[in-house]
Amino acid sequence: MWIRCRRRSSLHFSFGLVEFSATDCGIGATLTIQIDYTAALPERSELFKFSPSVAGGEGAWYSVPGAAISEFSAIYSVTDGELGDSDLTANGTIVDPVGVGALGVVVDIPTLDSWGLALLVLMLAALGWLGSRSLSRGMGGE
């Protein structure tokens, strides 16, 4: 899935987004969240959140400061009522859409190795030769 940021850069979320609500966590409480993934995260990944920076404001994507990204997990902290809590209200509930993404990710495109490419060239040459033979037979060439 591709998402356009306000700064017109492309964000790619290889594993989609995670959204949760933590209730009864205490007014102004800070939670440390760890998200584990089943496959390795892309190089240069960052943790991105979508939320307003002021109550009632328009939301935007931003990189989560202090987030730790490893090969298979992301760890970060979010405080009730502060930036990162989407409702921006110190009410004991943390609403948190988040995802590990990368700006301008280069996606691997499967290709043939050198042997596969050589085999493909030989097959195309054989098809071309067979095609030219049948074409010349149709014109009375043999």
DSSP file (Angstrom, degrees, kcal/mol; ACC not computed):
  #  RESIDUE AA STRUCTURE BP1 BP2  ACC     N-H-->O    O-->H-N    N-H-->O    O-->H-N    TCO  KAPPA ALPHA  PHI   PSI    X-CA   Y-CA   Z-CA
    1    1 A M              0   0    0      0, 0.0    12,-1.3     0, 0.0     2,-0.4   0.000 360.0 360.0 360.0 135.0    0.0    0.0    0.0
    2    2 A W  E     -A   12   0A   0     10,-0.2     2,-0.4     8,-0.0    10,-0.2  -0.885 360.0-171.5-109.2 140.0    1.4    3.5   -0.9
    3    3 A I  E     -A   11   0A   0      8,-1.9     8,-2.2    -2,-0.4     2,-0.5  -0.996  18.5-132.6-132.4 135.7    0.4    6.6    1.0
    4    4 A R  E     -A   10   0A   0     -2,-0.4     6,-0.2     6,-0.2     2,-0.1  -0.752  20.7-145.9 -90.1 130.7    1.3   10.2    0.1
    5    5 A C    >   -     0   0    0      4,-2.1     3,-1.6    -2,-0.5    57,-0.0  -0.416  27.8-107.9 -84.9 166.8    2.7   12.4    2.9
    6    6 A R  T 3  S+     0   0    0      1,-0.3    -1,-0.1    55,-0.2    -2,-0.0   0.811 121.8  58.0 -63.4 -29.7    2.0   16.0    3.2
    7    7 A R  T 3  S-     0   0    0      2,-0.1    -1,-0.3     1,-0.0     3,-0.1   0.268 118.9-113.6 -87.5  14.7    5.6   16.7    2.1
    8    8 A R  S <  S+     0   0    0     -3,-1.6     2,-0.3     1,-0.2    -2,-0.1   0.688  73.7 131.7  65.0  23.5    4.8   14.8   -1.1
    9    9 A S        -     0   0    0     94,-0.0    -4,-2.1    95,-0.0     2,-0.4  -0.742  59.7-113.0 -97.9 154.0    7.1   12.0   -0.4
   10   10 A S  E     -A    4   0A   0     -2,-0.3    94,-2.0    -6,-0.2     2,-0.4  -0.742  25.2-162.4 -90.7 132.3    6.0    8.4   -0.8
   11   11 A L  E     -AB   3 103A   0     -8,-2.2    -8,-1.9    -2,-0.4     2,-0.5  -0.930   3.6-160.6-108.6 135.7    5.7    6.2    2.3
   12   12 A H  E     -AB   2 102A   0     90,-1.9    90,-1.4    -2,-0.4     2,-0.8  -0.975   5.4-164.2-120.6 122.9    5.6    2.4    1.8
   13   13 A F    >   -     0   0    0    -12,-1.3     3,-1.4    -2,-0.5    88,-0.2  -0.835   5.1-175.3-105.9  93.6    4.2    0.3    4.6
   14   14 A S  T 3  S+     0   0    0     -2,-0.8    -1,-0.2    86,-0.3    87,-0.1   0.808  87.1  33.6 -59.3 -32.0    5.4   -3.3    3.8
   15   15 A F  T 3  S-     0   0    0     85,-0.5    -1,-0.3     1,-0.4    86,-0.1   0.159 110.4-123.4-111.8  16.8    3.5   -4.8    6.7
   16   16 A G    <   -     0   0    0     -3,-1.4    -1,-0.4    84,-0.1    84,-0.4  -0.287  42.6 -53.5  74.1-162.6    0.5   -2.4    6.7
   17   17 A L        -     0   0    0     82,-0.1     2,-0.4    -3,-0.1    82,-0.2  -0.794  37.0-143.1-116.4 156.3   -0.5   -0.4    9.8
   18   18 A V  E     -C   98   0B   0     80,-3.6    80,-3.0    -2,-0.3     2,-0.4  -0.974  18.6-178.7-117.6 132.2   -1.3   -1.2   13.4
   19   19 A E  E     +C   97   0B   0     -2,-0.4     2,-0.3    78,-0.2    76,-0.0  -0.997  11.1 156.3-132.7 131.3   -4.1    0.6   15.2
   20   20 A F  E     -C   96   0B   0     76,-1.1    76,-2.8    -2,-0.4     2,-0.4  -0.959  31.2-140.9-146.1 164.5   -5.0    0.1   18.8
   21   21 A S  E     -C   95   0B   0     -2,-0.3     2,-0.6    74,-0.2    74,-0.2  -0.998  11.7-160.1-127.1 126.7   -6.7    1.7   21.8
   22   22 A A  E     -C   94   0B   0     72,-2.7    72,-2.5    -2,-0.4     3,-0.3  -0.938  17.3-168.7-105.4 120.1   -5.3    1.2   25.3
   23   23 A T        +     0   0    0     -2,-0.6    70,-0.2    70,-0.2    69,-0.1  -0.717  60.4  20.2-109.2 159.7   -7.9    2.0   27.9
   24   24 A D  S    S+     0   0    0     -2,-0.3    -1,-0.2    67,-0.2    69,-0.2   0.846  75.9 135.4  55.2  38.3   -7.7    2.4   31.7
   25   25 A C  S    S-     0   0    0     67,-2.4    68,-0.1    -3,-0.3    -1,-0.1   0.442  72.6 -93.9 -94.9   1.4   -3.9    3.0   31.5
   26   26 A G    >   -     0   0    0     66,-0.3     3,-2.2    65,-0.1    66,-0.3   0.315  46.9 -73.1  95.6 134.5   -4.0    6.0   33.9
   27   27 A I  T 3  S+     0   0    0      1,-0.3    63,-0.1    64,-0.2    54,-0.0  -0.414 120.8   3.7 -63.7 125.8   -4.3    9.7   33.0
   28   28 A G  T 3  S+     0   0    0      1,-0.2    -1,-0.3    -2,-0.2    -2,-0.1   0.563  95.2 156.5  76.0   9.7   -1.0   10.9   31.5
   29   29 A A    <   -     0   0    0     -3,-2.2    51,-3.0    50,-0.1     2,-0.5  -0.295  36.8-136.9 -68.0 151.2    0.5    7.3   31.6
   30   30 A T  E     -F   79   0C   0     49,-0.2     2,-0.4    -5,-0.1    49,-0.2  -0.949  17.4-163.5-110.5 128.2    3.3    6.4   29.3
   31   31 A L  E     -F   78   0C   0     47,-2.9    47,-2.3    -2,-0.5     2,-0.6  -0.883  11.9-145.4-109.4 141.6    3.2    3.0   27.5
   32   32 A T  E     -F   77   0C   0     -2,-0.4     2,-0.4    45,-0.2    45,-0.2  -0.941  22.6-162.8-103.5 124.4    6.1    1.3   25.9
   33   33 A I  E     -F   76   0C   0     43,-3.3    43,-2.2    -2,-0.6     2,-0.4  -0.880  11.0-168.3-113.0 135.8    4.9   -0.7   22.9
   34   34 A Q  E     -F   75   0C   0     -2,-0.4     2,-0.5    41,-0.2    41,-0.2  -0.994   2.8-167.0-123.2 126.9    6.8   -3.4   21.0
   35   35 A I  E     -F   74   0C   0     39,-2.8    39,-2.0    -2,-0.4     2,-0.4  -0.962   8.9-158.2-112.2 120.9    5.5   -4.6   17.6
   36   36 A D  E     -F   73   0C   0     -2,-0.5     2,-0.3    37,-0.2    37,-0.2  -0.820   4.6-156.4-101.8 139.3    7.0   -7.9   16.4
   37   37 A Y        -     0   0    0     35,-3.3     4,-0.1    -2,-0.4   -22,-0.0  -0.825  18.9-137.2-114.3 152.4    7.0   -8.8   12.7
   38   38 A T  S    S+     0   0    0     -2,-0.3     2,-0.3     2,-0.1    -1,-0.1   0.598  89.0  37.4 -84.8 -12.3    7.3  -12.3   11.1
   39   39 A A  S    S-     0   0    0     33,-0.1    -2,-0.1    32,-0.0     2,-0.0  -0.907 100.8 -79.4-135.2 163.6    9.7  -11.2    8.4
   40   40 A A        -     0   0    0     -2,-0.3    32,-0.2     1,-0.1    31,-0.1  -0.333  45.7-121.0 -65.2 141.0   12.7   -8.8    8.3
   41   41 A L        -     0   0    0     30,-3.0     3,-0.1    29,-0.2    -1,-0.1  -0.516  36.8 -94.7 -78.2 149.7   11.8   -5.1    8.0
   42   42 A P    >   -     0   0    0      0, 0.0     3,-1.0     0, 0.0    -1,-0.1  -0.240  49.2 -91.1 -61.7 153.1   13.2   -3.2    5.0
   43   43 A E  T 3  S+     0   0    0      1,-0.2    28,-0.0    -3,-0.1    -3,-0.0  -0.290 111.4  23.2 -60.7 151.6   16.5   -1.3    5.4
   44   44 A R  T 3  S+     0   0    0      1,-0.2    59,-0.4    -3,-0.1    -1,-0.2   0.747  88.0 163.0  61.2  27.5   16.2    2.3    6.4
   45   45 A S    <   -     0   0    0     -3,-1.0     2,-0.3    57,-0.1    57,-0.2  -0.440  16.1-172.2 -73.3 150.3   12.7    1.7    8.0
   46   46 A E  E     -D  101   0B   0     55,-3.1    55,-2.8    -2,-0.1     2,-0.6  -0.929  28.9-108.5-135.0 160.9   11.3    4.2   10.4
   47   47 A L  E     -D  100   0B   0     -2,-0.3    17,-3.2    17,-0.3     2,-0.4  -0.838  39.0-168.1 -93.1 124.1    8.2    4.1   12.6
   48   48 A F  E     -DE  99  63B   0     51,-3.2    51,-2.3    -2,-0.6     2,-0.3  -0.885   6.9-168.3-116.0 145.0    5.6    6.5   11.4
   49   49 A K  E     -DE  98  62B   0     13,-2.4    13,-1.9    -2,-0.4     2,-0.6  -0.920  14.1-144.7-126.0 153.8    2.4    7.7   13.1
   50   50 A F  E     + E   0  61B   0     47,-1.0    11,-0.2    -2,-0.3     9,-0.1  -0.965  46.9 117.9-118.7 113.7   -0.6    9.6   11.8
   51   51 A S  E     - E   0  60B   0      9,-1.8     9,-1.4    -2,-0.6     2,-0.1  -0.979  62.0 -92.3-164.9 161.1   -2.1   12.0   14.2
   52   52 A P  E     - E   0  59B   0      0, 0.0    32,-0.4     0, 0.0     7,-0.2  -0.429  21.6-143.9 -74.1 155.7   -2.8   15.7   14.7
   53   53 A S  S    S+     0   0    0      5,-0.5     2,-0.3     1,-0.2    30,-0.1   0.622  88.1  34.0 -94.3 -15.6   -0.2   17.8   16.5
   54   54 A V  S >  S-     0   0    0      4,-0.2     3,-2.6    29,-0.0    -1,-0.2  -0.983 103.5 -87.0-134.9 148.7   -2.9   19.9   18.2
   55   55 A A  T 3  S+     0   0    0     -2,-0.3     3,-0.1     1,-0.3    33,-0.1  -0.281 115.8   9.5 -55.7 130.4   -6.4   18.9   19.5
   56   56 A G  T 3  S+     0   0    0      1,-0.2    -1,-0.3    31,-0.1     3,-0.1   0.427 103.8 129.2  79.4  -1.4   -8.9   19.2   16.7
   57   57 A G    <   -     0   0    0     -3,-2.6     2,-0.3     1,-0.1    -1,-0.2  -0.222  68.7 -85.2 -80.9 173.5   -6.1   19.8   14.1
   58   58 A E        -     0   0    0     -3,-0.1    -5,-0.5     1,-0.1    -4,-0.2  -0.588  47.4-119.4 -79.1 138.7   -5.5   18.1   10.9
   59   59 A G  E     +E   52   0B   0     -2,-0.3     2,-0.3    -7,-0.2    -1,-0.1  -0.376  32.7 178.7 -77.5 157.0   -3.6   14.8   11.1
   60   60 A A  E     -E   51   0B   0     -9,-1.4    -9,-1.8    -2,-0.1     2,-0.3  -0.981  31.6-104.3-152.1 156.3   -0.2   14.3    9.3
   61   61 A W  E     +E   50   0B   0     -2,-0.3     2,-0.3   -11,-0.2   -11,-0.2  -0.655  44.5 166.2 -81.6 138.8    2.4   11.5    9.1
   62   62 A Y  E     -E   49   0B   0    -13,-1.9   -13,-2.4    -2,-0.3     2,-0.3  -0.989  40.4-102.7-150.0 154.7    5.6   11.9   11.1
   63   63 A S  E     -E   48   0B   0     -2,-0.3   -15,-0.2   -15,-0.2    -2,-0.0  -0.602  41.4-116.8 -76.9 134.3    8.5    9.8   12.2
   64   64 A V    >   -     0   0    0    -17,-3.2     3,-1.4    -2,-0.3   -17,-0.3  -0.607  28.9-129.9 -76.6 117.4    8.2    8.7   15.8
   65   65 A P  T 3  S+     0   0    0      0, 0.0    -1,-0.1     0, 0.0    -3,-0.0  -0.435  87.5  15.3 -68.2 139.3   11.2   10.2   17.7
   66   66 A G  T 3  S+     0   0    0      1,-0.3     2,-0.2    -2,-0.1    -2,-0.0   0.480  86.0 147.7  80.7   2.2   13.1    7.8   19.9
   67   67 A A    <   -     0   0    0     -3,-1.4     2,-0.6   -20,-0.1    -1,-0.3  -0.486  39.8-143.3 -71.6 140.2   11.6    4.7   18.2
   68   68 A A  E     -G   75   0C   0      7,-3.0     7,-2.5    -2,-0.2     2,-0.5  -0.927  15.2-168.5-107.1 120.5   14.0    1.7   18.0
   69   69 A I  E     +G   74   0C   0     -2,-0.6     5,-0.2     5,-0.2     2,-0.2  -0.934   9.5 173.5-110.4 125.2   13.8   -0.4   14.9
   70   70 A S        -     0   0    0      3,-2.9   -29,-0.2    -2,-0.5     3,-0.2  -0.560  52.4 -81.5-115.2-173.4   15.5   -3.8   14.7
   71   71 A E  S    S+     0   0    0      1,-0.2   -30,-3.0    -2,-0.2   -32,-0.0   0.865 125.6  14.1 -59.6 -37.8   15.4   -6.4   12.0
   72   72 A F  S    S+     0   0    0    -32,-0.2   -35,-3.3   -34,-0.1     2,-0.3   0.292 123.1  42.8-123.7   9.4   12.1   -7.9   13.2
   73   73 A S  E     -F   36   0C   0    -37,-0.2    -3,-2.9    -3,-0.2     2,-0.4  -0.984  52.3-146.7-154.1 163.7   10.6   -5.4   15.7
   74   74 A A  E     -FG  35  69C   0    -39,-2.0   -39,-2.8    -2,-0.3     2,-0.4  -1.000  16.4-170.9-131.6 132.9    9.8   -1.8   16.5
   75   75 A I  E     +FG  34  68C   0     -7,-2.5    -7,-3.0    -2,-0.4     2,-0.3  -0.989  18.5 146.6-127.0 133.8    9.8   -0.4   20.1
   76   76 A Y  E     -F   33   0C   0    -43,-2.2   -43,-3.3    -2,-0.4     2,-0.4  -0.963  36.0-122.7-155.4 168.5    8.5    3.1   21.1
   77   77 A S  E     -F   32   0C   0     -2,-0.3     2,-0.4   -45,-0.2   -45,-0.2  -0.922  18.8-172.4-119.6 146.6    6.8    4.9   23.9
   78   78 A V  E     -F   31   0C   0    -47,-2.3   -47,-2.9    -2,-0.4     2,-0.4  -0.999  11.5-147.9-138.3 138.0    3.6    7.0   23.8
   79   79 A T  E >   -F   30   0C   0      4,-0.4     3,-2.1    -2,-0.4     6,-0.3  -0.898  28.2-105.7-111.9 133.6    2.1    9.1   26.5
   80   80 A D  T 3  S+     0   0    0    -51,-3.0    10,-0.2    -2,-0.4    14,-0.1  -0.318 104.1   9.2 -55.3 125.5   -1.6    9.7   27.1
   81   81 A G  T 3  S+     0   0    0      8,-0.5     9,-0.3     1,-0.3    -1,-0.3   0.365 110.4  98.6  86.5  -4.5   -2.6   13.2   26.0
   82   82 A E  S X  S-     0   0    0     -3,-2.1     3,-2.7     7,-0.2     6,-0.3  -0.549  90.8 -57.7-108.9 176.6    0.7   14.0   24.2
   83   83 A L  T 3  S+     0   0    0      1,-0.3    -4,-0.4    -2,-0.2    -1,-0.2  -0.303 126.7  38.6 -53.3 127.0    1.9   13.9   20.6
   84   84 A G  T 3  S+     0   0    0    -32,-0.4     2,-0.8     1,-0.2    -1,-0.3  -0.049  90.0  97.0 113.9 -29.8    1.4   10.4   19.5
   85   85 A D  S X  S-     0   0    0     -3,-2.7     3,-2.1    -6,-0.3    -1,-0.2  -0.849  71.3-147.6 -89.3 110.8   -1.9    9.8   21.3
   86   86 A S  T 3  S+     0   0    0      9,-3.1    -1,-0.1    -2,-0.8    10,-0.1   0.734  94.6  50.3 -59.5 -25.8   -4.3   10.5   18.5
   87   87 A D  T 3  S-     0   0    0      8,-0.2    -1,-0.3     6,-0.2     3,-0.1   0.612  91.6-149.5 -87.6  -8.7   -7.0   12.0   20.7
   88   88 A L    <   +     0   0    0     -3,-2.1     2,-0.5    -6,-0.3   -33,-0.2   0.753  55.7 123.0  49.7  29.8   -4.5   14.3   22.4
   89   89 A T        -     0   0    0      4,-0.2     2,-1.8    -7,-0.1    -8,-0.5  -0.982  66.9-133.3-124.1 127.0   -6.5   14.2   25.6
   90   90 A A        +     0   0    0     -2,-0.5   -63,-0.1    -9,-0.3     4,-0.1  -0.592  63.7 125.8 -76.7  88.6   -5.1   13.0   28.9
   91   91 A N  S    S-     0   0    0     -2,-1.8   -67,-0.2     2,-0.4    -1,-0.2   0.227  85.4 -96.2-132.7  11.1   -8.0   10.7   29.7
   92   92 A G  S    S+     0   0    0    -66,-0.3   -67,-2.4     1,-0.2     2,-0.4   0.534  96.4 101.7  82.8   5.2   -6.4    7.4   30.4
   93   93 A T        -     0   0    0     -4,-0.4     2,-0.5   -70,-0.2    -2,-0.4  -0.988  53.5-162.0-125.0 130.1   -7.0    6.1   26.8
   94   94 A I  E     -C   22   0B   0    -72,-2.5   -72,-2.7    -2,-0.4     2,-0.5  -0.955   2.1-167.1-113.0 122.5   -4.3    6.0   24.2
   95   95 A V  E     +C   21   0B   0     -2,-0.5    -9,-3.1   -74,-0.2    -8,-0.2  -0.941  16.3 177.9-108.7 123.9   -5.4    5.8   20.5
   96   96 A D  E     -C   20   0B   0    -76,-2.8   -76,-1.1    -2,-0.5     2,-0.5  -0.789  21.8-179.2-142.2  93.5   -2.5    4.9   18.3
   97   97 A P  E     +C   19   0B   0      0, 0.0   -47,-1.0     0, 0.0     2,-0.3  -0.802  30.6 154.8 -84.3 131.8   -2.3    4.3   14.6
   98   98 A V  E     +CD  18  49B   0    -80,-3.0   -80,-3.6    -2,-0.5     2,-0.3  -0.983  19.1 178.7-153.6 156.6    1.3    3.4   13.7
   99   99 A G  E     - D   0  48B   0    -51,-2.3   -51,-3.2    -2,-0.3     2,-0.6  -0.969  32.3-116.7-161.9 148.3    3.3    1.6   11.1
  100  100 A V  E     + D   0  47B   0    -84,-0.4   -85,-0.5    -2,-0.3   -86,-0.3  -0.786  52.8 154.4 -86.3 121.4    6.9    0.7   10.1
  101  101 A G  E     - D   0  46B   0    -55,-2.8   -55,-3.1    -2,-0.6     2,-0.4  -0.821  34.0-139.1-139.4 177.2    7.5    2.3    6.8
  102  102 A A  E >   -B   12   0A   0    -90,-1.4   -90,-1.9    -2,-0.3     3,-0.7  -0.998  22.1-119.8-142.8 141.8   10.2    3.7    4.6
  103  103 A L  E 3  S-B   11   0A   0    -59,-0.4   -92,-0.2    -2,-0.4   -94,-0.0  -0.670  93.8  -6.2 -80.5 131.7   10.4    6.7    2.3
  104  104 A G  T 3  S-     0   0    0    -94,-2.0    -1,-0.2    -2,-0.4   -93,-0.1   0.891  86.3-163.7  54.2  47.6   11.0    5.9   -1.3
  105  105 A V    <   -     0   0    0     -3,-0.7     2,-0.7   -95,-0.2    -1,-0.2  -0.366  14.9-135.2 -65.2 137.2   11.6    2.2   -0.8
  106  106 A V        -     0   0    0     -2,-0.1     2,-0.4     0, 0.0    -1,-0.1  -0.865  22.1-149.5 -91.8 119.7   13.2    0.4   -3.6
  107  107 A V        -     0   0    0     -2,-0.7     2,-0.1     1,-0.0     0, 0.0  -0.775  16.0-117.4 -95.3 131.4   11.3   -2.8   -4.1
  108  108 A D        -     0   0    0     -2,-0.4    -1,-0.0     1,-0.0     0, 0.0  -0.435  23.8-154.7 -66.0 135.8   13.1   -5.9   -5.4
  109  109 A I        -     0   0    0     -2,-0.1     2,-0.1     0, 0.0    -1,-0.0  -0.965  22.9-117.1-112.1 124.1   11.9   -7.1   -8.7
  110  110 A P        +     0   0    0      0, 0.0     2,-0.3     0, 0.0     0, 0.0  -0.359  42.3 171.6 -64.3 136.6   12.5  -10.8   -9.4
  111  111 A T        -     0   0    0     -2,-0.1     2,-0.3     0, 0.0     5,-0.0  -0.826  34.6 -91.6-134.9 173.8   14.7  -11.5  -12.3
  112  112 A L        -     0   0    0     -2,-0.3     2,-0.0     1,-0.1     0, 0.0  -0.631  35.3-125.0 -87.1 146.8   16.5  -14.5  -13.9
  113  113 A D     >  -     0   0    0     -2,-0.3     4,-2.5     1,-0.1     5,-0.2  -0.238  43.3 -87.2 -76.4-179.5   20.0  -15.5  -12.9
  114  114 A S  H  > S+     0   0    0      1,-0.2     4,-2.2     2,-0.2     5,-0.1   0.860 129.3  49.4 -63.0 -36.5   22.6  -15.8  -15.7
  115  115 A W  H  > S+     0   0    0      2,-0.2     4,-2.5     1,-0.2    -1,-0.2   0.914 111.8  48.3 -68.8 -41.7   21.7  -19.4  -16.4
  116  116 A G  H  > S+     0   0    0      2,-0.2     4,-2.2     1,-0.2    -2,-0.2   0.894 112.0  49.5 -63.9 -39.5   18.0  -18.7  -16.6
  117  117 A L  H  X S+     0   0    0     -4,-2.5     4,-2.3     2,-0.2    -2,-0.2   0.907 110.6  50.0 -65.7 -41.8   18.7  -15.7  -18.9
  118  118 A A  H  X S+     0   0    0     -4,-2.2     4,-2.4     1,-0.2    -2,-0.2   0.914 111.2  49.3 -62.0 -43.3   20.9  -17.9  -21.2
  119  119 A L  H  X S+     0   0    0     -4,-2.5     4,-2.5     1,-0.2    -1,-0.2   0.896 109.8  51.6 -62.6 -40.8   18.2  -20.5  -21.3
  120  120 A L  H  X S+     0   0    0     -4,-2.2     4,-2.4     2,-0.2    -2,-0.2   0.912 109.7  49.2 -62.5 -43.0   15.6  -17.9  -22.2
  121  121 A V  H  X S+     0   0    0     -4,-2.3     4,-2.4     2,-0.2    -2,-0.2   0.916 111.6  49.2 -62.9 -43.5   17.8  -16.6  -25.0
  122  122 A L  H  X S+     0   0    0     -4,-2.4     4,-2.5     2,-0.2    -2,-0.2   0.904 111.5  49.3 -62.7 -41.1   18.3  -20.1  -26.4
  123  123 A M  H  X S+     0   0    0     -4,-2.5     4,-2.5     2,-0.2    -2,-0.2   0.911 112.0  47.9 -65.4 -41.4   14.5  -20.8  -26.3
  124  124 A L  H  X S+     0   0    0     -4,-2.4     4,-2.4     2,-0.2    -2,-0.2   0.894 111.8  50.3 -66.1 -38.7   13.7  -17.5  -28.1
  125  125 A A  H  X S+     0   0    0     -4,-2.4     4,-2.5     2,-0.2    -2,-0.2   0.916 111.0  49.2 -64.1 -42.5   16.4  -18.3  -30.7
  126  126 A A  H  X S+     0   0    0     -4,-2.5     4,-2.8     2,-0.2     5,-0.2   0.909 111.5  48.8 -63.9 -42.3   14.9  -21.8  -31.2
  127  127 A L  H  X S+     0   0    0     -4,-2.5     4,-2.6     1,-0.2    -1,-0.2   0.907 111.6  50.0 -63.6 -40.9   11.4  -20.4  -31.5
  128  128 A G  H  X S+     0   0    0     -4,-2.4     4,-2.3     2,-0.2    -2,-0.2   0.908 111.9  47.5 -62.6 -41.7   12.7  -17.8  -34.0
  129  129 A W  H  X S+     0   0    0     -4,-2.5     4,-2.1     2,-0.2    -2,-0.2   0.930 113.6  47.2 -66.0 -45.4   14.4  -20.5  -36.1
  130  130 A L  H  X S+     0   0    0     -4,-2.8     4,-2.3     1,-0.2     5,-0.2   0.901 112.4  51.0 -62.3 -40.1   11.3  -22.7  -36.0
  131  131 A G  H  X S+     0   0    0     -4,-2.6     4,-1.9    -5,-0.2    -1,-0.2   0.903 110.0  48.3 -64.5 -41.1    9.2  -19.8  -37.0
  132  132 A S  H  X S+     0   0    0     -4,-2.3     4,-2.3     2,-0.2    -1,-0.2   0.859 110.8  52.2 -68.9 -33.8   11.4  -18.9  -39.9
  133  133 A R  H  X S+     0   0    0     -4,-2.1     4,-2.0     2,-0.2    -2,-0.2   0.929 111.6  45.0 -65.8 -45.0   11.4  -22.5  -41.1
  134  134 A S  H  X S+     0   0    0     -4,-2.3     4,-1.7     1,-0.2    -2,-0.2   0.852 113.2  51.6 -69.9 -31.0    7.7  -22.8  -41.1
  135  135 A L  H  X S+     0   0    0     -4,-1.9     4,-0.9    -5,-0.2    -1,-0.2   0.906 110.2  47.8 -68.9 -41.7    7.4  -19.4  -42.8
  136  136 A S  H  <>S+     0   0    0     -4,-2.3     5,-3.5     1,-0.2     6,-0.3   0.835 110.2  53.4 -70.6 -30.7    9.8  -20.4  -45.6
  137  137 A R  H ><5S+     0   0    0     -4,-2.0     3,-1.4     1,-0.2    -1,-0.2   0.887 105.6  54.0 -66.1 -39.1    7.9  -23.7  -46.1
  138  138 A G  H 3<5S+     0   0    0     -4,-1.7    -1,-0.2     1,-0.3    -2,-0.2   0.757 108.7  48.9 -67.8 -22.9    4.7  -21.8  -46.5
  139  139 A M  T 3<5S-     0   0    0     -4,-0.9    -1,-0.3    -3,-0.2    -2,-0.2   0.345 122.9-103.9 -96.7   4.8    6.3  -19.7  -49.2
  140  140 A G  T < 5S+     0   0    0     -3,-1.4    -3,-0.2    -5,-0.1    -2,-0.1   0.788  75.1 141.5  80.8  27.5    7.6  -22.8  -51.0
  141  141 A G      <       0   0    0     -5,-3.5    -4,-0.2     1,-0.2    -5,-0.1   0.713 360.0 360.0 -77.2 -20.6   11.2  -22.3  -49.9
  142  142 A E              0   0    0     -6,-0.3    -1,-0.2    -5,-0.1    -5,-0.1   0.384 360.0 360.0-127.1 360.0   12.0  -26.0  -49.3
